[in-house]
Amino acid sequence: MKEVCPRFESAMSMLGRRWTGLIIYQLLQGPQRFCTIESALGISGRLLSSRLKELEENGLVDRTVYPETPVRIIYELTDQGEELEPVMRALETWSERWMTSSSC
Amino acid sequence: MKEVCPRFESAMSMLGRRWTGLIIYQLLQGPQRFCTIESALGISGRLLSSRLKELEENGLVDRTVYPETPVRIIYELTDQGEELEPVMRALETWSERWMTSSSC
C-alpha cells in the first residue's frame, strides 16, 4: 500500500492548527490590518500574533510595516498562501453542504 | 466585513485534529481493515480507534462488522466523507508544490 506522503502530512498538521486555517481563509479577502483579522475571527490578540508569526515563518504570510503615525502593519498572503485558495474553497463548499449551522 | 462562517469553522476544527485528515486521506483509497490503516499511517491502535469513533459519530466513516472467524471489521467513507475528496486532492497538489520533503 502506498504510504501517506510526508509532505501532505506536514501540510495537514500546519493547516490543522487551531485558527491557522481560519486566518488564511480570512486573508483570502485581501491584505488586512491586525485588528481587522482579530475582530473578524474573535481571536485573542496574543494568539493571533503567535499564529501570524508562524505563518510568516512558514512562508504563507507577508507582514509589511508602514512607518506612519500611528504605524500601520499590513498582513497579506504570499503566493504560497494564495495558492491555498482551492483547498479553502473546496472546504467551504463541503462545509456548506454538510455541516449543520443555522447562522450562515 | 463578512464574518467567517461557523460551518467552515466547524469543518476546519474537525478536520484539523491530529490524524483525522490523514485517516480520511487514507480511506479515499477504499474500504479498509483497521490494521491496514494503522500500519499505513504509523498511528497507535488506541488513537486510531478513538479517531475512527469520532469520524463515525460525525457521519464521515461507516464501520461494518463481518461476523466471520476471526471477525472482520471494515471502515469506509460515507458519502459525506467521500465528498471531502476535492479538499484532499487540492491539499495534495498544494503540498506537492510547496512543502519540502525529500522522501516523496
Backbone of each chain as ProteinMPNN parsed JSONL, in Angstrom:
{"seq_chain_A": "MKEVCPRFESAMSMLGRRWTGLIIYQLLQGPQRFCTIESALGISGRLLSSRLKELEENGLVDRTVYPETPVRIIYELTDQGEELEPVMRALETWSERWMTSSSC", "coords_chain_A": {"N_chain_A": [[0.833, -1.222, 0.0], [0.468, 2.191, -0.823], [2.262, 4.597, 0.939], [1.253, 7.314, 3.085], [2.063, 10.469, 1.965], [4.759, 12.311, 3.325], [4.841, 15.073, 2.873], [2.212, 15.858, 2.498], [1.255, 15.207, 4.979], [2.7, 17.033, 6.567], [1.602, 19.418, 5.627], [-1.1, 19.12, 6.356], [-0.833, 19.075, 9.152], [0.152, 21.557, 9.673], [-1.841, 23.325, 8.661], [-3.929, 22.436, 10.128], [-3.702, 23.375, 12.679], [-5.252, 24.977, 15.384], [-7.046, 27.864, 14.506], [-5.25, 28.546, 12.44], [-6.022, 27.782, 9.772], [-8.34, 29.321, 9.56], [-7.359, 31.919, 9.699], [-5.932, 32.1, 7.31], [-8.05, 31.732, 5.514], [-9.503, 34.04, 6.069], [-7.646, 35.961, 5.201], [-7.728, 35.568, 2.501], [-9.482, 37.361, 1.544], [-8.013, 39.584, 1.088], [-5.253, 41.964, 1.673], [-4.792, 42.891, 5.072], [-5.215, 44.699, 8.176], [-3.929, 43.999, 11.449], [-5.86, 44.335, 13.522], [-8.224, 44.086, 12.13], [-8.344, 41.435, 11.311], [-8.317, 40.258, 13.798], [-10.789, 41.131, 14.933], [-12.594, 40.098, 13.087], [-12.317, 37.351, 13.379], [-12.611, 36.921, 16.069], [-10.556, 36.222, 17.773], [-8.012, 36.026, 20.299], [-5.688, 38.714, 20.777], [-3.086, 38.026, 21.429], [-2.871, 35.32, 20.713], [-3.428, 35.481, 17.993], [-1.264, 36.973, 17.125], [0.825, 35.188, 17.616], [0.116, 33.082, 15.872], [0.206, 34.368, 13.387], [2.871, 34.918, 13.233], [3.982, 32.356, 13.033], [2.876, 31.659, 10.558], [4.166, 33.478, 8.939], [6.801, 32.601, 9.254], [6.539, 30.139, 8.027], [6.264, 30.887, 5.468], [3.814, 31.64, 4.383], [2.494, 33.972, 4.863], [2.934, 37.479, 4.46], [4.298, 40.301, 6.134], [3.981, 43.682, 6.346], [5.382, 46.712, 7.318], [4.268, 49.954, 7.621], [5.746, 52.942, 8.044], [4.146, 55.057, 9.378], [2.327, 57.548, 11.291], [-0.197, 56.819, 13.453], [1.846, 53.838, 13.404], [1.382, 51.546, 10.686], [0.492, 48.264, 10.138], [0.442, 45.714, 7.859], [-0.965, 42.645, 6.906], [-0.621, 40.043, 4.569], [-1.352, 37.397, 2.194], [1.254, 35.354, 0.881], [2.429, 34.191, -2.376], [2.493, 31.448, -2.054], [0.697, 31.154, 0.047], [-1.647, 32.217, -1.129], [-2.145, 30.265, -2.984], [-3.436, 28.355, -1.603], [-6.039, 28.767, -1.912], [-7.814, 27.078, -3.589], [-8.025, 24.847, -1.885], [-9.249, 25.917, 0.379], [-11.627, 26.878, -0.751], [-12.801, 24.504, -1.631], [-13.234, 23.273, 0.783], [-14.979, 25.044, 1.905], [-17.221, 24.752, 0.23], [-17.862, 22.097, 0.805], [-18.411, 22.273, 3.554], [-20.6, 23.951, 3.577], [-22.452, 22.283, 2.503], [-22.545, 20.072, 4.208], [-22.085, 20.602, 6.974], [-23.904, 21.317, 9.9], [-25.563, 24.265, 10.715], [-27.29, 27.039, 11.801], [-26.72, 29.613, 11.44], [-25.551, 30.717, 9.153]], "CA_chain_A": [[0.0, 0.0, 0.0], [1.187, 3.468, -0.9], [2.248, 5.31, 2.217], [0.85, 8.709, 3.044], [3.215, 11.33, 1.697], [5.101, 13.199, 4.439], [4.542, 16.463, 2.579], [0.785, 16.04, 2.774], [1.16, 15.155, 6.433], [3.174, 18.322, 7.095], [0.62, 20.451, 5.279], [-2.268, 18.908, 7.222], [-0.605, 19.425, 10.549], [0.313, 23.014, 9.737], [-3.136, 23.991, 8.472], [-4.885, 21.942, 11.102], [-3.572, 24.033, 13.985], [-6.403, 25.836, 15.695], [-7.017, 29.236, 13.977], [-4.394, 28.783, 11.276], [-6.829, 27.734, 8.552], [-9.272, 30.449, 9.559], [-6.606, 33.152, 9.389], [-5.681, 32.066, 5.858], [-9.362, 31.953, 4.899], [-9.789, 35.46, 6.24], [-6.716, 36.757, 4.381], [-8.082, 35.433, 1.077], [-10.236, 38.57, 1.193], [-7.067, 40.646, 0.731], [-4.376, 42.443, 2.739], [-5.563, 43.401, 6.204], [-4.542, 45.078, 9.413], [-4.038, 43.062, 12.553], [-7.118, 44.473, 14.272], [-9.331, 43.628, 11.284], [-8.364, 39.967, 11.426], [-8.66, 39.989, 15.201], [-12.219, 41.277, 15.209], [-13.368, 39.21, 12.214], [-12.259, 35.969, 13.864], [-12.875, 36.813, 17.5], [-9.4, 35.53, 18.352], [-7.285, 36.94, 21.184], [-4.556, 39.362, 20.114], [-1.864, 37.278, 21.71], [-2.885, 34.096, 19.916], [-3.333, 35.881, 16.585], [0.112, 37.389, 16.911], [1.637, 33.981, 17.562], [-0.208, 32.334, 14.648], [0.701, 35.115, 12.225], [4.325, 34.754, 13.215], [4.22, 31.021, 12.476], [2.531, 31.695, 9.134], [5.259, 34.209, 8.293], [7.96, 31.706, 9.234], [6.274, 29.074, 7.063], [6.22, 31.449, 4.115], [2.439, 31.778, 3.872], [2.007, 35.333, 5.099], [3.9, 38.587, 4.495], [3.965, 41.37, 7.062], [4.624, 44.917, 5.904], [5.225, 47.813, 8.263], [4.282, 51.285, 7.02], [6.181, 53.808, 9.151], [3.336, 56.261, 9.507], [1.951, 57.771, 12.688], [0.451, 55.661, 14.074], [2.396, 52.843, 12.483], [0.362, 50.683, 10.104], [1.083, 46.956, 9.812], [-0.495, 45.009, 6.99], [-0.682, 41.23, 6.658], [-1.225, 39.521, 3.345], [-0.871, 36.078, 1.796], [2.274, 35.232, -0.16], [1.94, 33.326, -3.457], [2.281, 30.125, -1.463], [-0.546, 31.246, 0.803], [-2.76, 32.413, -2.081], [-2.434, 29.012, -3.696], [-4.318, 27.501, -0.783], [-7.441, 29.121, -2.178], [-8.652, 25.93, -3.971], [-8.269, 23.997, -0.709], [-10.224, 26.621, 1.22], [-12.926, 26.923, -1.449], [-13.369, 23.149, -1.618], [-13.692, 23.014, 2.149], [-16.153, 25.904, 2.074], [-18.329, 24.073, -0.468], [-18.208, 20.901, 1.568], [-18.999, 22.608, 4.855], [-21.948, 24.479, 3.339], [-23.346, 21.161, 2.204], [-22.621, 19.016, 5.207], [-22.052, 20.976, 8.377], [-25.16, 21.939, 10.295], [-25.47, 25.529, 11.431], [-28.414, 27.867, 11.373], [-26.363, 31.025, 11.438], [-24.945, 31.253, 7.923]], "C_chain_A": [[0.859, 1.26, 0.0], [1.108, 4.183, 0.451], [1.801, 6.753, 2.041], [2.11, 9.573, 2.917], [3.49, 12.266, 2.874], [4.808, 14.671, 4.162], [3.09, 16.794, 2.867], [0.561, 16.097, 4.284], [1.598, 16.487, 7.064], [2.159, 19.431, 6.832], [-0.608, 20.345, 6.179], [-1.998, 19.413, 8.635], [-0.383, 20.928, 10.704], [-1.05, 23.712, 9.666], [-4.147, 23.605, 9.538], [-4.757, 22.586, 12.476], [-4.746, 24.968, 14.179], [-6.131, 27.273, 15.249], [-6.239, 29.405, 12.683], [-5.186, 28.799, 9.962], [-7.761, 28.93, 8.443], [-8.576, 31.772, 9.227], [-6.321, 33.216, 7.886], [-6.977, 32.364, 5.098], [-9.721, 33.431, 4.936], [-8.921, 36.326, 5.318], [-6.944, 36.584, 2.879], [-8.904, 36.636, 0.61], [-9.32, 39.73, 0.814], [-6.243, 41.085, 1.931], [-5.184, 43.111, 3.847], [-4.686, 43.8, 7.37], [-4.808, 44.027, 10.482], [-5.419, 43.109, 13.211], [-8.334, 44.015, 13.46], [-9.472, 42.102, 11.386], [-8.848, 39.572, 12.822], [-10.167, 40.067, 15.421], [-13.065, 40.373, 14.317], [-13.42, 37.795, 12.784], [-12.643, 35.822, 15.336], [-11.787, 36.031, 18.221], [-8.694, 36.521, 19.284], [-6.063, 37.495, 20.452], [-3.265, 38.575, 20.258], [-1.746, 36.024, 20.834], [-2.737, 34.434, 18.425], [-1.897, 36.244, 16.239], [1.034, 36.171, 16.761], [1.385, 33.188, 16.266], [0.314, 33.045, 13.395], [2.217, 34.965, 12.1], [4.706, 33.386, 12.624], [3.965, 31.008, 10.965], [3.6, 32.438, 8.339], [6.486, 33.301, 8.157], [7.791, 30.568, 8.221], [6.11, 29.594, 5.636], [4.833, 31.652, 3.54], [1.931, 33.207, 3.962], [3.177, 36.318, 5.073], [3.387, 39.677, 5.428], [4.71, 42.615, 6.604], [4.324, 46.03, 6.889], [5.303, 49.13, 7.502], [4.586, 52.289, 8.129], [5.452, 55.142, 9.172], [3.106, 56.52, 10.988], [0.422, 57.785, 12.78], [0.915, 54.657, 13.012], [1.28, 51.915, 11.975], [1.053, 49.378, 9.692], [0.047, 46.139, 9.051], [-0.022, 43.566, 6.776], [-1.339, 40.809, 5.353], [-0.64, 38.165, 2.998], [0.263, 36.211, 0.783], [1.667, 34.41, -1.311], [1.615, 31.929, -2.918], [0.966, 30.087, -0.671], [-1.758, 31.365, -0.105], [-3.156, 31.106, -2.75], [-3.186, 27.995, -2.841], [-5.784, 27.784, -1.077], [-8.301, 27.925, -2.638], [-8.97, 24.99, -2.808], [-9.385, 24.617, 0.131], [-11.611, 26.647, 0.562], [-13.603, 25.559, -1.451], [-13.934, 22.829, -0.228], [-14.939, 23.849, 2.468], [-17.389, 25.239, 1.449], [-18.811, 22.869, 0.339], [-18.925, 21.269, 2.859], [-20.395, 23.218, 4.694], [-22.94, 23.341, 3.111], [-23.57, 20.255, 3.418], [-22.641, 19.442, 6.666], [-23.364, 21.664, 8.749], [-24.894, 23.196, 11.106], [-26.591, 26.412, 10.915], [-27.975, 29.301, 11.089], [-25.621, 31.522, 10.197], [-25.461, 30.514, 6.694]], "O_chain_A": [[1.842, 1.366, 0.733], [0.031, 4.348, 1.024], [1.959, 7.337, 0.969], [3.077, 9.416, 3.663], [2.582, 12.935, 3.366], [4.555, 15.439, 5.091], [2.77, 17.855, 3.402], [-0.209, 16.913, 4.791], [0.947, 16.996, 7.976], [1.891, 20.268, 7.694], [-1.096, 21.348, 6.699], [-2.832, 20.092, 9.235], [-0.694, 21.501, 11.748], [-1.371, 24.567, 10.491], [-5.094, 24.341, 9.817], [-5.603, 22.371, 13.344], [-5.174, 25.658, 13.254], [-5.089, 27.836, 15.585], [-6.53, 30.312, 11.904], [-5.039, 29.71, 9.147], [-7.948, 29.485, 7.36], [-9.145, 32.633, 8.556], [-6.457, 34.273, 7.269], [-6.987, 33.155, 4.155], [-10.187, 33.994, 3.946], [-9.399, 37.296, 4.731], [-6.419, 37.355, 2.076], [-9.005, 36.894, -0.59], [-9.781, 40.74, 0.283], [-6.485, 40.652, 3.057], [-6.154, 43.818, 3.573], [-3.569, 43.308, 7.533], [-5.78, 43.275, 10.418], [-6.058, 42.079, 13.427], [-9.348, 43.607, 14.027], [-10.572, 41.568, 11.527], [-9.674, 38.674, 12.987], [-10.755, 39.172, 16.027], [-14.134, 39.924, 14.73], [-14.444, 37.119, 12.686], [-12.962, 34.724, 15.792], [-12.059, 35.277, 19.155], [-8.775, 37.731, 19.072], [-5.478, 36.817, 19.606], [-2.465, 38.477, 19.327], [-0.683, 35.714, 20.296], [-2.013, 33.758, 17.695], [-1.385, 35.865, 15.186], [1.905, 36.138, 15.891], [2.322, 32.688, 15.644], [0.801, 32.404, 12.464], [2.762, 34.895, 10.998], [5.633, 33.282, 11.82], [4.732, 30.426, 10.197], [3.904, 32.072, 7.203], [7.119, 33.237, 7.103], [8.764, 30.094, 7.636], [5.849, 28.824, 4.712], [4.687, 31.82, 2.33], [1.034, 33.601, 3.216], [4.259, 36.036, 5.589], [2.185, 39.937, 5.496], [5.936, 42.601, 6.489], [3.172, 46.266, 7.252], [6.29, 49.395, 6.816], [3.784, 52.469, 9.046], [6.051, 56.205, 9.009], [3.626, 55.8, 11.84], [-0.204, 58.69, 12.228], [0.429, 54.647, 11.881], [0.368, 51.549, 12.716], [2.064, 49.391, 8.991], [-1.063, 45.905, 9.528], [1.151, 43.309, 6.505], [-2.479, 41.179, 5.072], [0.45, 37.821, 3.456], [0.228, 37.089, -0.078], [0.515, 33.983, -1.224], [0.606, 31.321, -3.276], [0.226, 29.104, -0.721], [-2.774, 30.704, 0.112], [-4.326, 30.865, -3.044], [-3.528, 26.909, -3.309], [-6.669, 27.111, -0.547], [-9.412, 27.758, -2.135], [-10.053, 24.407, -2.752], [-10.331, 23.942, 0.537], [-12.63, 26.464, 1.227], [-14.82, 25.459, -1.295], [-14.981, 22.194, -0.099], [-15.827, 23.414, 3.2], [-18.455, 25.177, 2.062], [-20.01, 22.661, 0.523], [-19.928, 20.652, 3.218], [-21.262, 23.038, 5.548], [-24.111, 23.432, 3.479], [-24.669, 19.738, 3.618], [-23.164, 18.716, 7.512], [-23.871, 22.495, 7.996], [-24.108, 23.192, 12.054], [-26.803, 26.508, 9.706], [-28.747, 30.106, 10.567], [-25.114, 32.644, 10.196], [-25.063, 30.827, 5.572]]}, "seq_chain_B": "MKEVCPRFESAMSMLGRRWTGLIIYQLLQGPQRFCTIESALGISGRLLSSRLKELEENGLVDRTVYPETPVRIIYELTDQGEELEPVMRALETWSERWMTSSSC", "coords_chain_B": {"N_chain_B": [[-17.278, 43.816, 7.202], [-17.442, 40.528, 5.959], [-18.259, 37.938, 8.12], [-16.439, 35.055, 9.234], [-17.779, 32.035, 8.295], [-19.569, 30.012, 10.571], [-19.947, 27.32, 9.924], [-17.845, 26.619, 8.273], [-15.805, 27.008, 10.033], [-16.361, 24.983, 11.912], [-15.912, 22.748, 10.313], [-13.176, 23.033, 9.676], [-12.077, 22.767, 12.249], [-12.766, 20.21, 12.898], [-11.55, 18.617, 10.88], [-8.999, 19.406, 11.258], [-7.995, 18.187, 13.474], [-5.389, 16.317, 14.902], [-4.318, 13.595, 12.955], [-6.873, 13.093, 11.941], [-7.46, 14.182, 9.337], [-5.584, 12.756, 7.888], [-6.449, 10.125, 8.194], [-8.846, 10.178, 6.763], [-7.836, 10.793, 4.24], [-6.381, 8.48, 3.762], [-8.48, 6.611, 3.687], [-9.693, 7.298, 1.34], [-8.653, 5.686, -0.52], [-10.233, 3.481, -0.488], [-12.445, 0.994, 1.093], [-11.258, -0.335, 4.155], [-9.454, -2.479, 6.453], [-8.992, -2.174, 9.977], [-6.306, -2.677, 10.816], [-4.875, -2.223, 8.519], [-5.093, 0.527, 8.048], [-3.884, 1.395, 10.348], [-1.204, 0.469, 10.051], [-0.461, 1.769, 7.699], [-0.471, 4.452, 8.391], [1.083, 4.568, 10.641], [0.116, 5.009, 13.187], [-0.884, 4.868, 16.646], [-2.776, 2.074, 17.853], [-4.724, 2.602, 19.739], [-5.196, 5.372, 19.529], [-6.016, 5.529, 16.888], [-8.363, 4.077, 17.008], [-9.903, 5.738, 18.629], [-10.072, 8.062, 17.014], [-11.386, 7.048, 14.747], [-13.818, 6.433, 15.827], [-14.803, 8.978, 16.474], [-15.0, 9.99, 13.873], [-16.946, 8.321, 12.871], [-19.094, 9.079, 14.507], [-19.384, 11.666, 13.608], [-20.394, 11.212, 11.154], [-18.774, 10.671, 8.951], [-17.462, 8.33, 8.479], [-18.145, 4.879, 7.952], [-18.63, 1.864, 9.743], [-18.338, -1.511, 9.386], [-19.2, -4.667, 10.56], [-18.166, -7.887, 9.917], [-19.325, -10.951, 10.676], [-17.36, -13.176, 10.82], [-14.931, -15.82, 11.313], [-11.655, -15.259, 12.071], [-13.386, -12.337, 13.36], [-14.234, -9.772, 11.005], [-13.611, -6.399, 10.5], [-14.593, -3.614, 8.779], [-13.714, -0.414, 7.617], [-15.065, 2.435, 6.045], [-15.477, 5.351, 3.93], [-18.335, 7.436, 4.254], [-20.909, 8.936, 2.121], [-20.721, 11.625, 2.733], [-18.128, 11.735, 3.732], [-16.67, 10.868, 1.471], [-17.054, 13.032, -0.188], [-15.206, 14.812, 0.621], [-13.096, 14.5, -0.96], [-12.296, 16.42, -3.067], [-11.225, 18.447, -1.438], [-9.103, 17.177, -0.189], [-7.584, 16.422, -2.419], [-6.898, 18.912, -3.478], [-5.335, 19.874, -1.443], [-3.318, 18.03, -1.5], [-2.146, 18.573, -4.007], [-1.241, 21.169, -3.517], [0.559, 20.7, -1.404], [2.441, 19.105, -2.619], [3.609, 20.925, -4.271], [4.584, 22.929, -2.563], [5.476, 22.099, -0.005], [8.441, 21.095, 1.593], [10.226, 18.142, 1.218], [12.223, 15.347, 1.067], [11.506, 12.817, 0.717], [9.366, 11.95, -0.85]], "CA_chain_B": [[-16.579, 42.632, 6.676], [-18.165, 39.265, 6.115], [-17.659, 37.093, 9.152], [-16.145, 33.685, 8.85], [-18.951, 31.19, 8.522], [-19.365, 28.999, 11.617], [-19.869, 25.967, 9.384], [-16.469, 26.444, 7.816], [-15.02, 26.901, 11.262], [-16.559, 23.631, 12.458], [-15.245, 21.782, 9.43], [-11.731, 23.181, 9.904], [-11.615, 22.258, 13.54], [-12.918, 18.756, 12.887], [-10.523, 18.011, 10.021], [-7.67, 19.817, 11.707], [-7.497, 17.38, 14.589], [-4.255, 15.466, 14.531], [-4.615, 12.294, 12.35], [-8.195, 12.967, 11.321], [-7.34, 14.391, 7.895], [-4.801, 11.661, 7.305], [-7.286, 8.919, 8.142], [-9.762, 10.362, 5.63], [-6.995, 10.687, 3.045], [-6.082, 7.064, 3.611], [-9.709, 5.886, 3.332], [-10.055, 7.611, -0.053], [-8.202, 4.547, -1.329], [-11.257, 2.439, -0.454], [-12.715, 0.366, 2.391], [-10.058, -0.953, 4.715], [-9.453, -3.013, 7.809], [-8.325, -1.365, 11.0], [-4.847, -2.862, 10.853], [-4.296, -1.636, 7.301], [-4.972, 1.966, 8.304], [-2.905, 1.511, 11.434], [0.179, 0.339, 9.583], [-0.168, 2.766, 6.667], [-0.255, 5.762, 8.995], [2.009, 4.522, 11.774], [-0.6, 5.596, 14.327], [-1.131, 3.84, 17.649], [-4.099, 1.474, 17.741], [-5.643, 3.264, 20.657], [-5.526, 6.676, 18.97], [-6.788, 5.289, 15.664], [-9.685, 3.651, 17.427], [-10.612, 6.92, 19.107], [-10.346, 8.937, 15.874], [-12.396, 6.425, 13.887], [-15.091, 6.558, 16.522], [-15.244, 10.358, 16.249], [-15.386, 10.126, 12.47], [-18.235, 7.63, 12.758], [-20.099, 9.933, 15.152], [-19.582, 12.836, 12.753], [-21.021, 10.802, 9.895], [-17.819, 10.63, 7.839], [-16.964, 6.963, 8.298], [-19.008, 3.755, 8.317], [-17.914, 0.699, 10.265], [-19.156, -2.71, 9.177], [-18.64, -5.868, 11.181], [-18.496, -9.147, 9.264], [-19.191, -11.958, 11.75], [-16.635, -14.376, 10.402], [-13.939, -16.183, 12.318], [-11.893, -14.193, 13.051], [-14.296, -11.279, 12.929], [-13.588, -8.814, 10.114], [-14.247, -5.091, 10.639], [-14.165, -2.781, 7.65], [-14.025, 1.012, 7.694], [-15.109, 3.107, 4.74], [-16.054, 6.684, 3.965], [-19.73, 7.648, 3.858], [-20.976, 9.936, 1.047], [-20.21, 12.877, 3.297], [-16.677, 11.595, 3.79], [-16.159, 10.808, 0.088], [-17.113, 14.362, -0.795], [-14.021, 15.587, 1.005], [-12.008, 14.221, -1.899], [-11.704, 17.624, -3.679], [-10.422, 19.165, -0.44], [-7.865, 16.408, -0.002], [-6.784, 16.478, -3.654], [-6.355, 20.273, -3.586], [-4.271, 19.983, -0.45], [-2.24, 17.179, -2.012], [-1.491, 19.353, -5.064], [-0.534, 22.284, -2.886], [1.692, 20.254, -0.595], [3.484, 18.639, -3.53], [4.281, 22.094, -4.83], [5.152, 23.874, -1.617], [6.104, 21.557, 1.189], [9.713, 20.474, 1.28], [10.468, 16.817, 1.765], [12.999, 14.609, 0.064], [11.153, 11.393, 0.725], [8.258, 11.531, -1.713]], "C_chain_B": [[-17.378, 41.366, 6.973], [-17.474, 38.408, 7.182], [-17.403, 35.683, 8.634], [-17.335, 32.805, 9.246], [-18.672, 30.125, 9.586], [-19.286, 27.573, 11.089], [-18.461, 25.643, 8.909], [-15.548, 26.22, 9.012], [-15.139, 25.497, 11.881], [-15.826, 22.587, 11.631], [-13.733, 21.826, 9.641], [-11.303, 22.519, 11.2], [-11.773, 20.742, 13.615], [-11.779, 18.104, 12.092], [-9.11, 18.306, 10.504], [-7.139, 19.012, 12.878], [-6.398, 16.455, 14.096], [-4.752, 14.075, 14.122], [-5.932, 12.257, 11.571], [-8.134, 13.121, 9.801], [-6.608, 13.244, 7.217], [-5.607, 10.369, 7.203], [-8.258, 9.007, 6.961], [-9.005, 10.19, 4.312], [-6.703, 9.216, 2.737], [-7.312, 6.28, 3.131], [-10.22, 6.235, 1.933], [-9.596, 6.499, -0.996], [-9.221, 3.414, -1.352], [-11.407, 1.855, 0.936], [-11.493, -0.406, 2.884], [-10.274, -1.504, 6.107], [-8.672, -2.071, 8.714], [-6.795, -1.457, 10.906], [-4.157, -2.293, 9.621], [-4.071, -0.138, 7.485], [-3.861, 2.202, 9.325], [-1.472, 1.449, 10.897], [0.516, 1.366, 8.509], [0.195, 4.104, 7.296], [0.788, 5.744, 10.117], [1.426, 5.191, 13.005], [-0.804, 4.499, 15.367], [-2.571, 3.334, 17.531], [-5.143, 2.194, 18.579], [-6.128, 4.612, 20.095], [-6.374, 6.508, 17.709], [-8.222, 4.92, 16.007], [-10.526, 4.844, 17.871], [-10.991, 7.859, 17.959], [-11.429, 8.368, 14.949], [-13.776, 6.531, 14.52], [-15.662, 7.971, 16.349], [-15.742, 10.554, 14.82], [-16.726, 9.443, 12.197], [-19.354, 8.511, 13.318], [-20.401, 11.176, 14.315], [-20.143, 12.498, 11.37], [-20.087, 10.708, 8.704], [-17.369, 9.211, 7.499], [-18.032, 5.954, 8.727], [-18.144, 2.574, 8.754], [-18.838, -0.499, 10.08], [-18.447, -3.922, 9.763], [-19.112, -7.093, 10.41], [-18.249, -10.273, 10.248], [-18.592, -13.269, 11.256], [-15.721, -14.796, 11.55], [-12.565, -16.156, 11.67], [-12.769, -13.089, 12.464], [-13.539, -10.265, 12.052], [-14.345, -7.497, 10.239], [-13.681, -4.16, 9.572], [-14.624, -1.336, 7.851], [-14.062, 1.594, 6.291], [-15.753, 4.477, 4.875], [-17.538, 6.631, 3.601], [-19.728, 8.614, 2.662], [-20.374, 11.259, 1.506], [-18.673, 12.87, 3.359], [-16.051, 11.612, 2.401], [-16.101, 12.197, -0.541], [-16.01, 15.292, -0.299], [-12.878, 15.382, 0.015], [-11.441, 15.485, -2.57], [-10.841, 18.44, -2.718], [-9.052, 18.488, -0.316], [-6.968, 16.49, -1.24], [-6.146, 17.855, -3.827], [-5.186, 20.45, -2.615], [-3.048, 19.161, -0.866], [-1.435, 17.945, -3.074], [-0.641, 20.471, -4.461], [0.709, 21.791, -2.142], [2.81, 19.697, -1.472], [4.286, 19.808, -4.085], [5.095, 22.869, -3.797], [5.852, 23.281, -0.402], [7.415, 20.88, 0.8], [9.853, 19.134, 1.975], [11.187, 16.034, 0.681], [12.45, 13.212, -0.141], [9.914, 11.025, -0.064], [8.142, 12.433, -2.924]], "O_chain_B": [[-17.905, 41.17, 8.068], [-16.264, 38.189, 7.138], [-18.07, 35.202, 7.718], [-17.814, 32.842, 10.38], [-17.664, 29.421, 9.516], [-18.652, 26.713, 11.7], [-17.956, 24.54, 9.116], [-14.654, 25.373, 8.998], [-14.148, 24.909, 12.313], [-15.205, 21.669, 12.166], [-13.088, 20.786, 9.769], [-10.302, 21.805, 11.249], [-11.012, 20.067, 14.307], [-11.132, 17.169, 12.563], [-8.162, 17.577, 10.212], [-5.969, 19.134, 13.24], [-6.481, 15.888, 13.006], [-5.518, 13.449, 14.854], [-6.077, 11.467, 10.639], [-8.683, 12.301, 9.064], [-6.965, 12.819, 6.119], [-5.463, 9.612, 6.242], [-8.465, 8.026, 6.247], [-9.479, 9.524, 3.392], [-6.774, 8.782, 1.588], [-7.201, 5.398, 2.278], [-11.087, 5.542, 1.401], [-10.082, 6.383, -2.121], [-9.093, 2.483, -2.147], [-10.63, 2.155, 1.842], [-10.792, -1.048, 2.102], [-11.155, -1.06, 6.843], [-7.824, -1.294, 8.274], [-6.094, -0.444, 10.916], [-2.984, -1.922, 9.678], [-3.02, 0.399, 7.135], [-3.022, 3.09, 9.172], [-0.634, 2.279, 11.25], [1.666, 1.797, 8.414], [1.069, 4.812, 6.795], [1.313, 6.792, 10.495], [2.133, 5.851, 13.767], [-0.889, 3.323, 15.013], [-3.471, 4.084, 17.153], [-6.29, 2.366, 18.167], [-7.311, 4.943, 20.176], [-7.329, 7.253, 17.49], [-9.169, 5.39, 15.377], [-11.706, 4.948, 17.534], [-12.101, 8.391, 17.931], [-12.274, 9.102, 14.437], [-14.778, 6.699, 13.825], [-16.857, 8.137, 16.108], [-16.766, 11.195, 14.587], [-17.532, 9.922, 11.399], [-20.409, 8.67, 12.704], [-21.526, 11.676, 14.312], [-20.341, 13.377, 10.532], [-20.546, 10.67, 7.563], [-16.949, 8.932, 6.376], [-18.726, 6.147, 9.725], [-17.072, 2.328, 8.201], [-19.974, -0.502, 10.554], [-17.27, -4.169, 9.503], [-20.314, -7.315, 10.264], [-17.106, -10.533, 10.622], [-19.234, -14.319, 11.275], [-15.741, -14.195, 12.624], [-12.313, -16.968, 10.78], [-12.876, -12.93, 11.248], [-12.379, -9.943, 12.308], [-15.568, -7.465, 10.104], [-12.472, -3.949, 9.475], [-15.773, -1.078, 8.208], [-13.209, 1.294, 5.456], [-16.49, 4.731, 5.827], [-17.939, 5.859, 2.73], [-18.664, 9.062, 2.236], [-19.63, 11.916, 0.778], [-18.021, 13.875, 3.075], [-15.039, 12.275, 2.17], [-15.204, 12.494, -1.33], [-15.901, 16.431, -0.754], [-11.824, 16.007, 0.132], [-10.22, 15.625, -2.644], [-9.852, 19.049, -3.125], [-8.006, 19.137, -0.335], [-5.748, 16.612, -1.126], [-5.0, 17.965, -4.264], [-4.185, 21.094, -2.932], [-1.906, 19.546, -0.617], [-0.205, 17.962, -3.041], [0.511, 20.682, -4.842], [1.778, 22.393, -2.24], [3.986, 19.797, -1.121], [5.485, 19.694, -4.336], [6.161, 23.4, -4.108], [6.739, 23.916, 0.168], [7.483, 20.175, -0.206], [9.624, 19.017, 3.178], [10.794, 16.063, -0.486], [12.867, 12.501, -1.055], [9.445, 9.892, 0.035], [7.264, 12.231, -3.763]]}, "name": "protein", "num_of_chains": 2, "seq": "MKEVCPRFESAMSMLGRRWTGLIIYQLLQGPQRFCTIESALGISGRLLSSRLKELEENGLVDRTVYPETPVRIIYELTDQGEELEPVMRALETWSERWMTSSSCMKEVCPRFESAMSMLGRRWTGLIIYQLLQGPQRFCTIESALGISGRLLSSRLKELEENGLVDRTVYPETPVRIIYELTDQGEELEPVMRALETWSERWMTSSSC"}
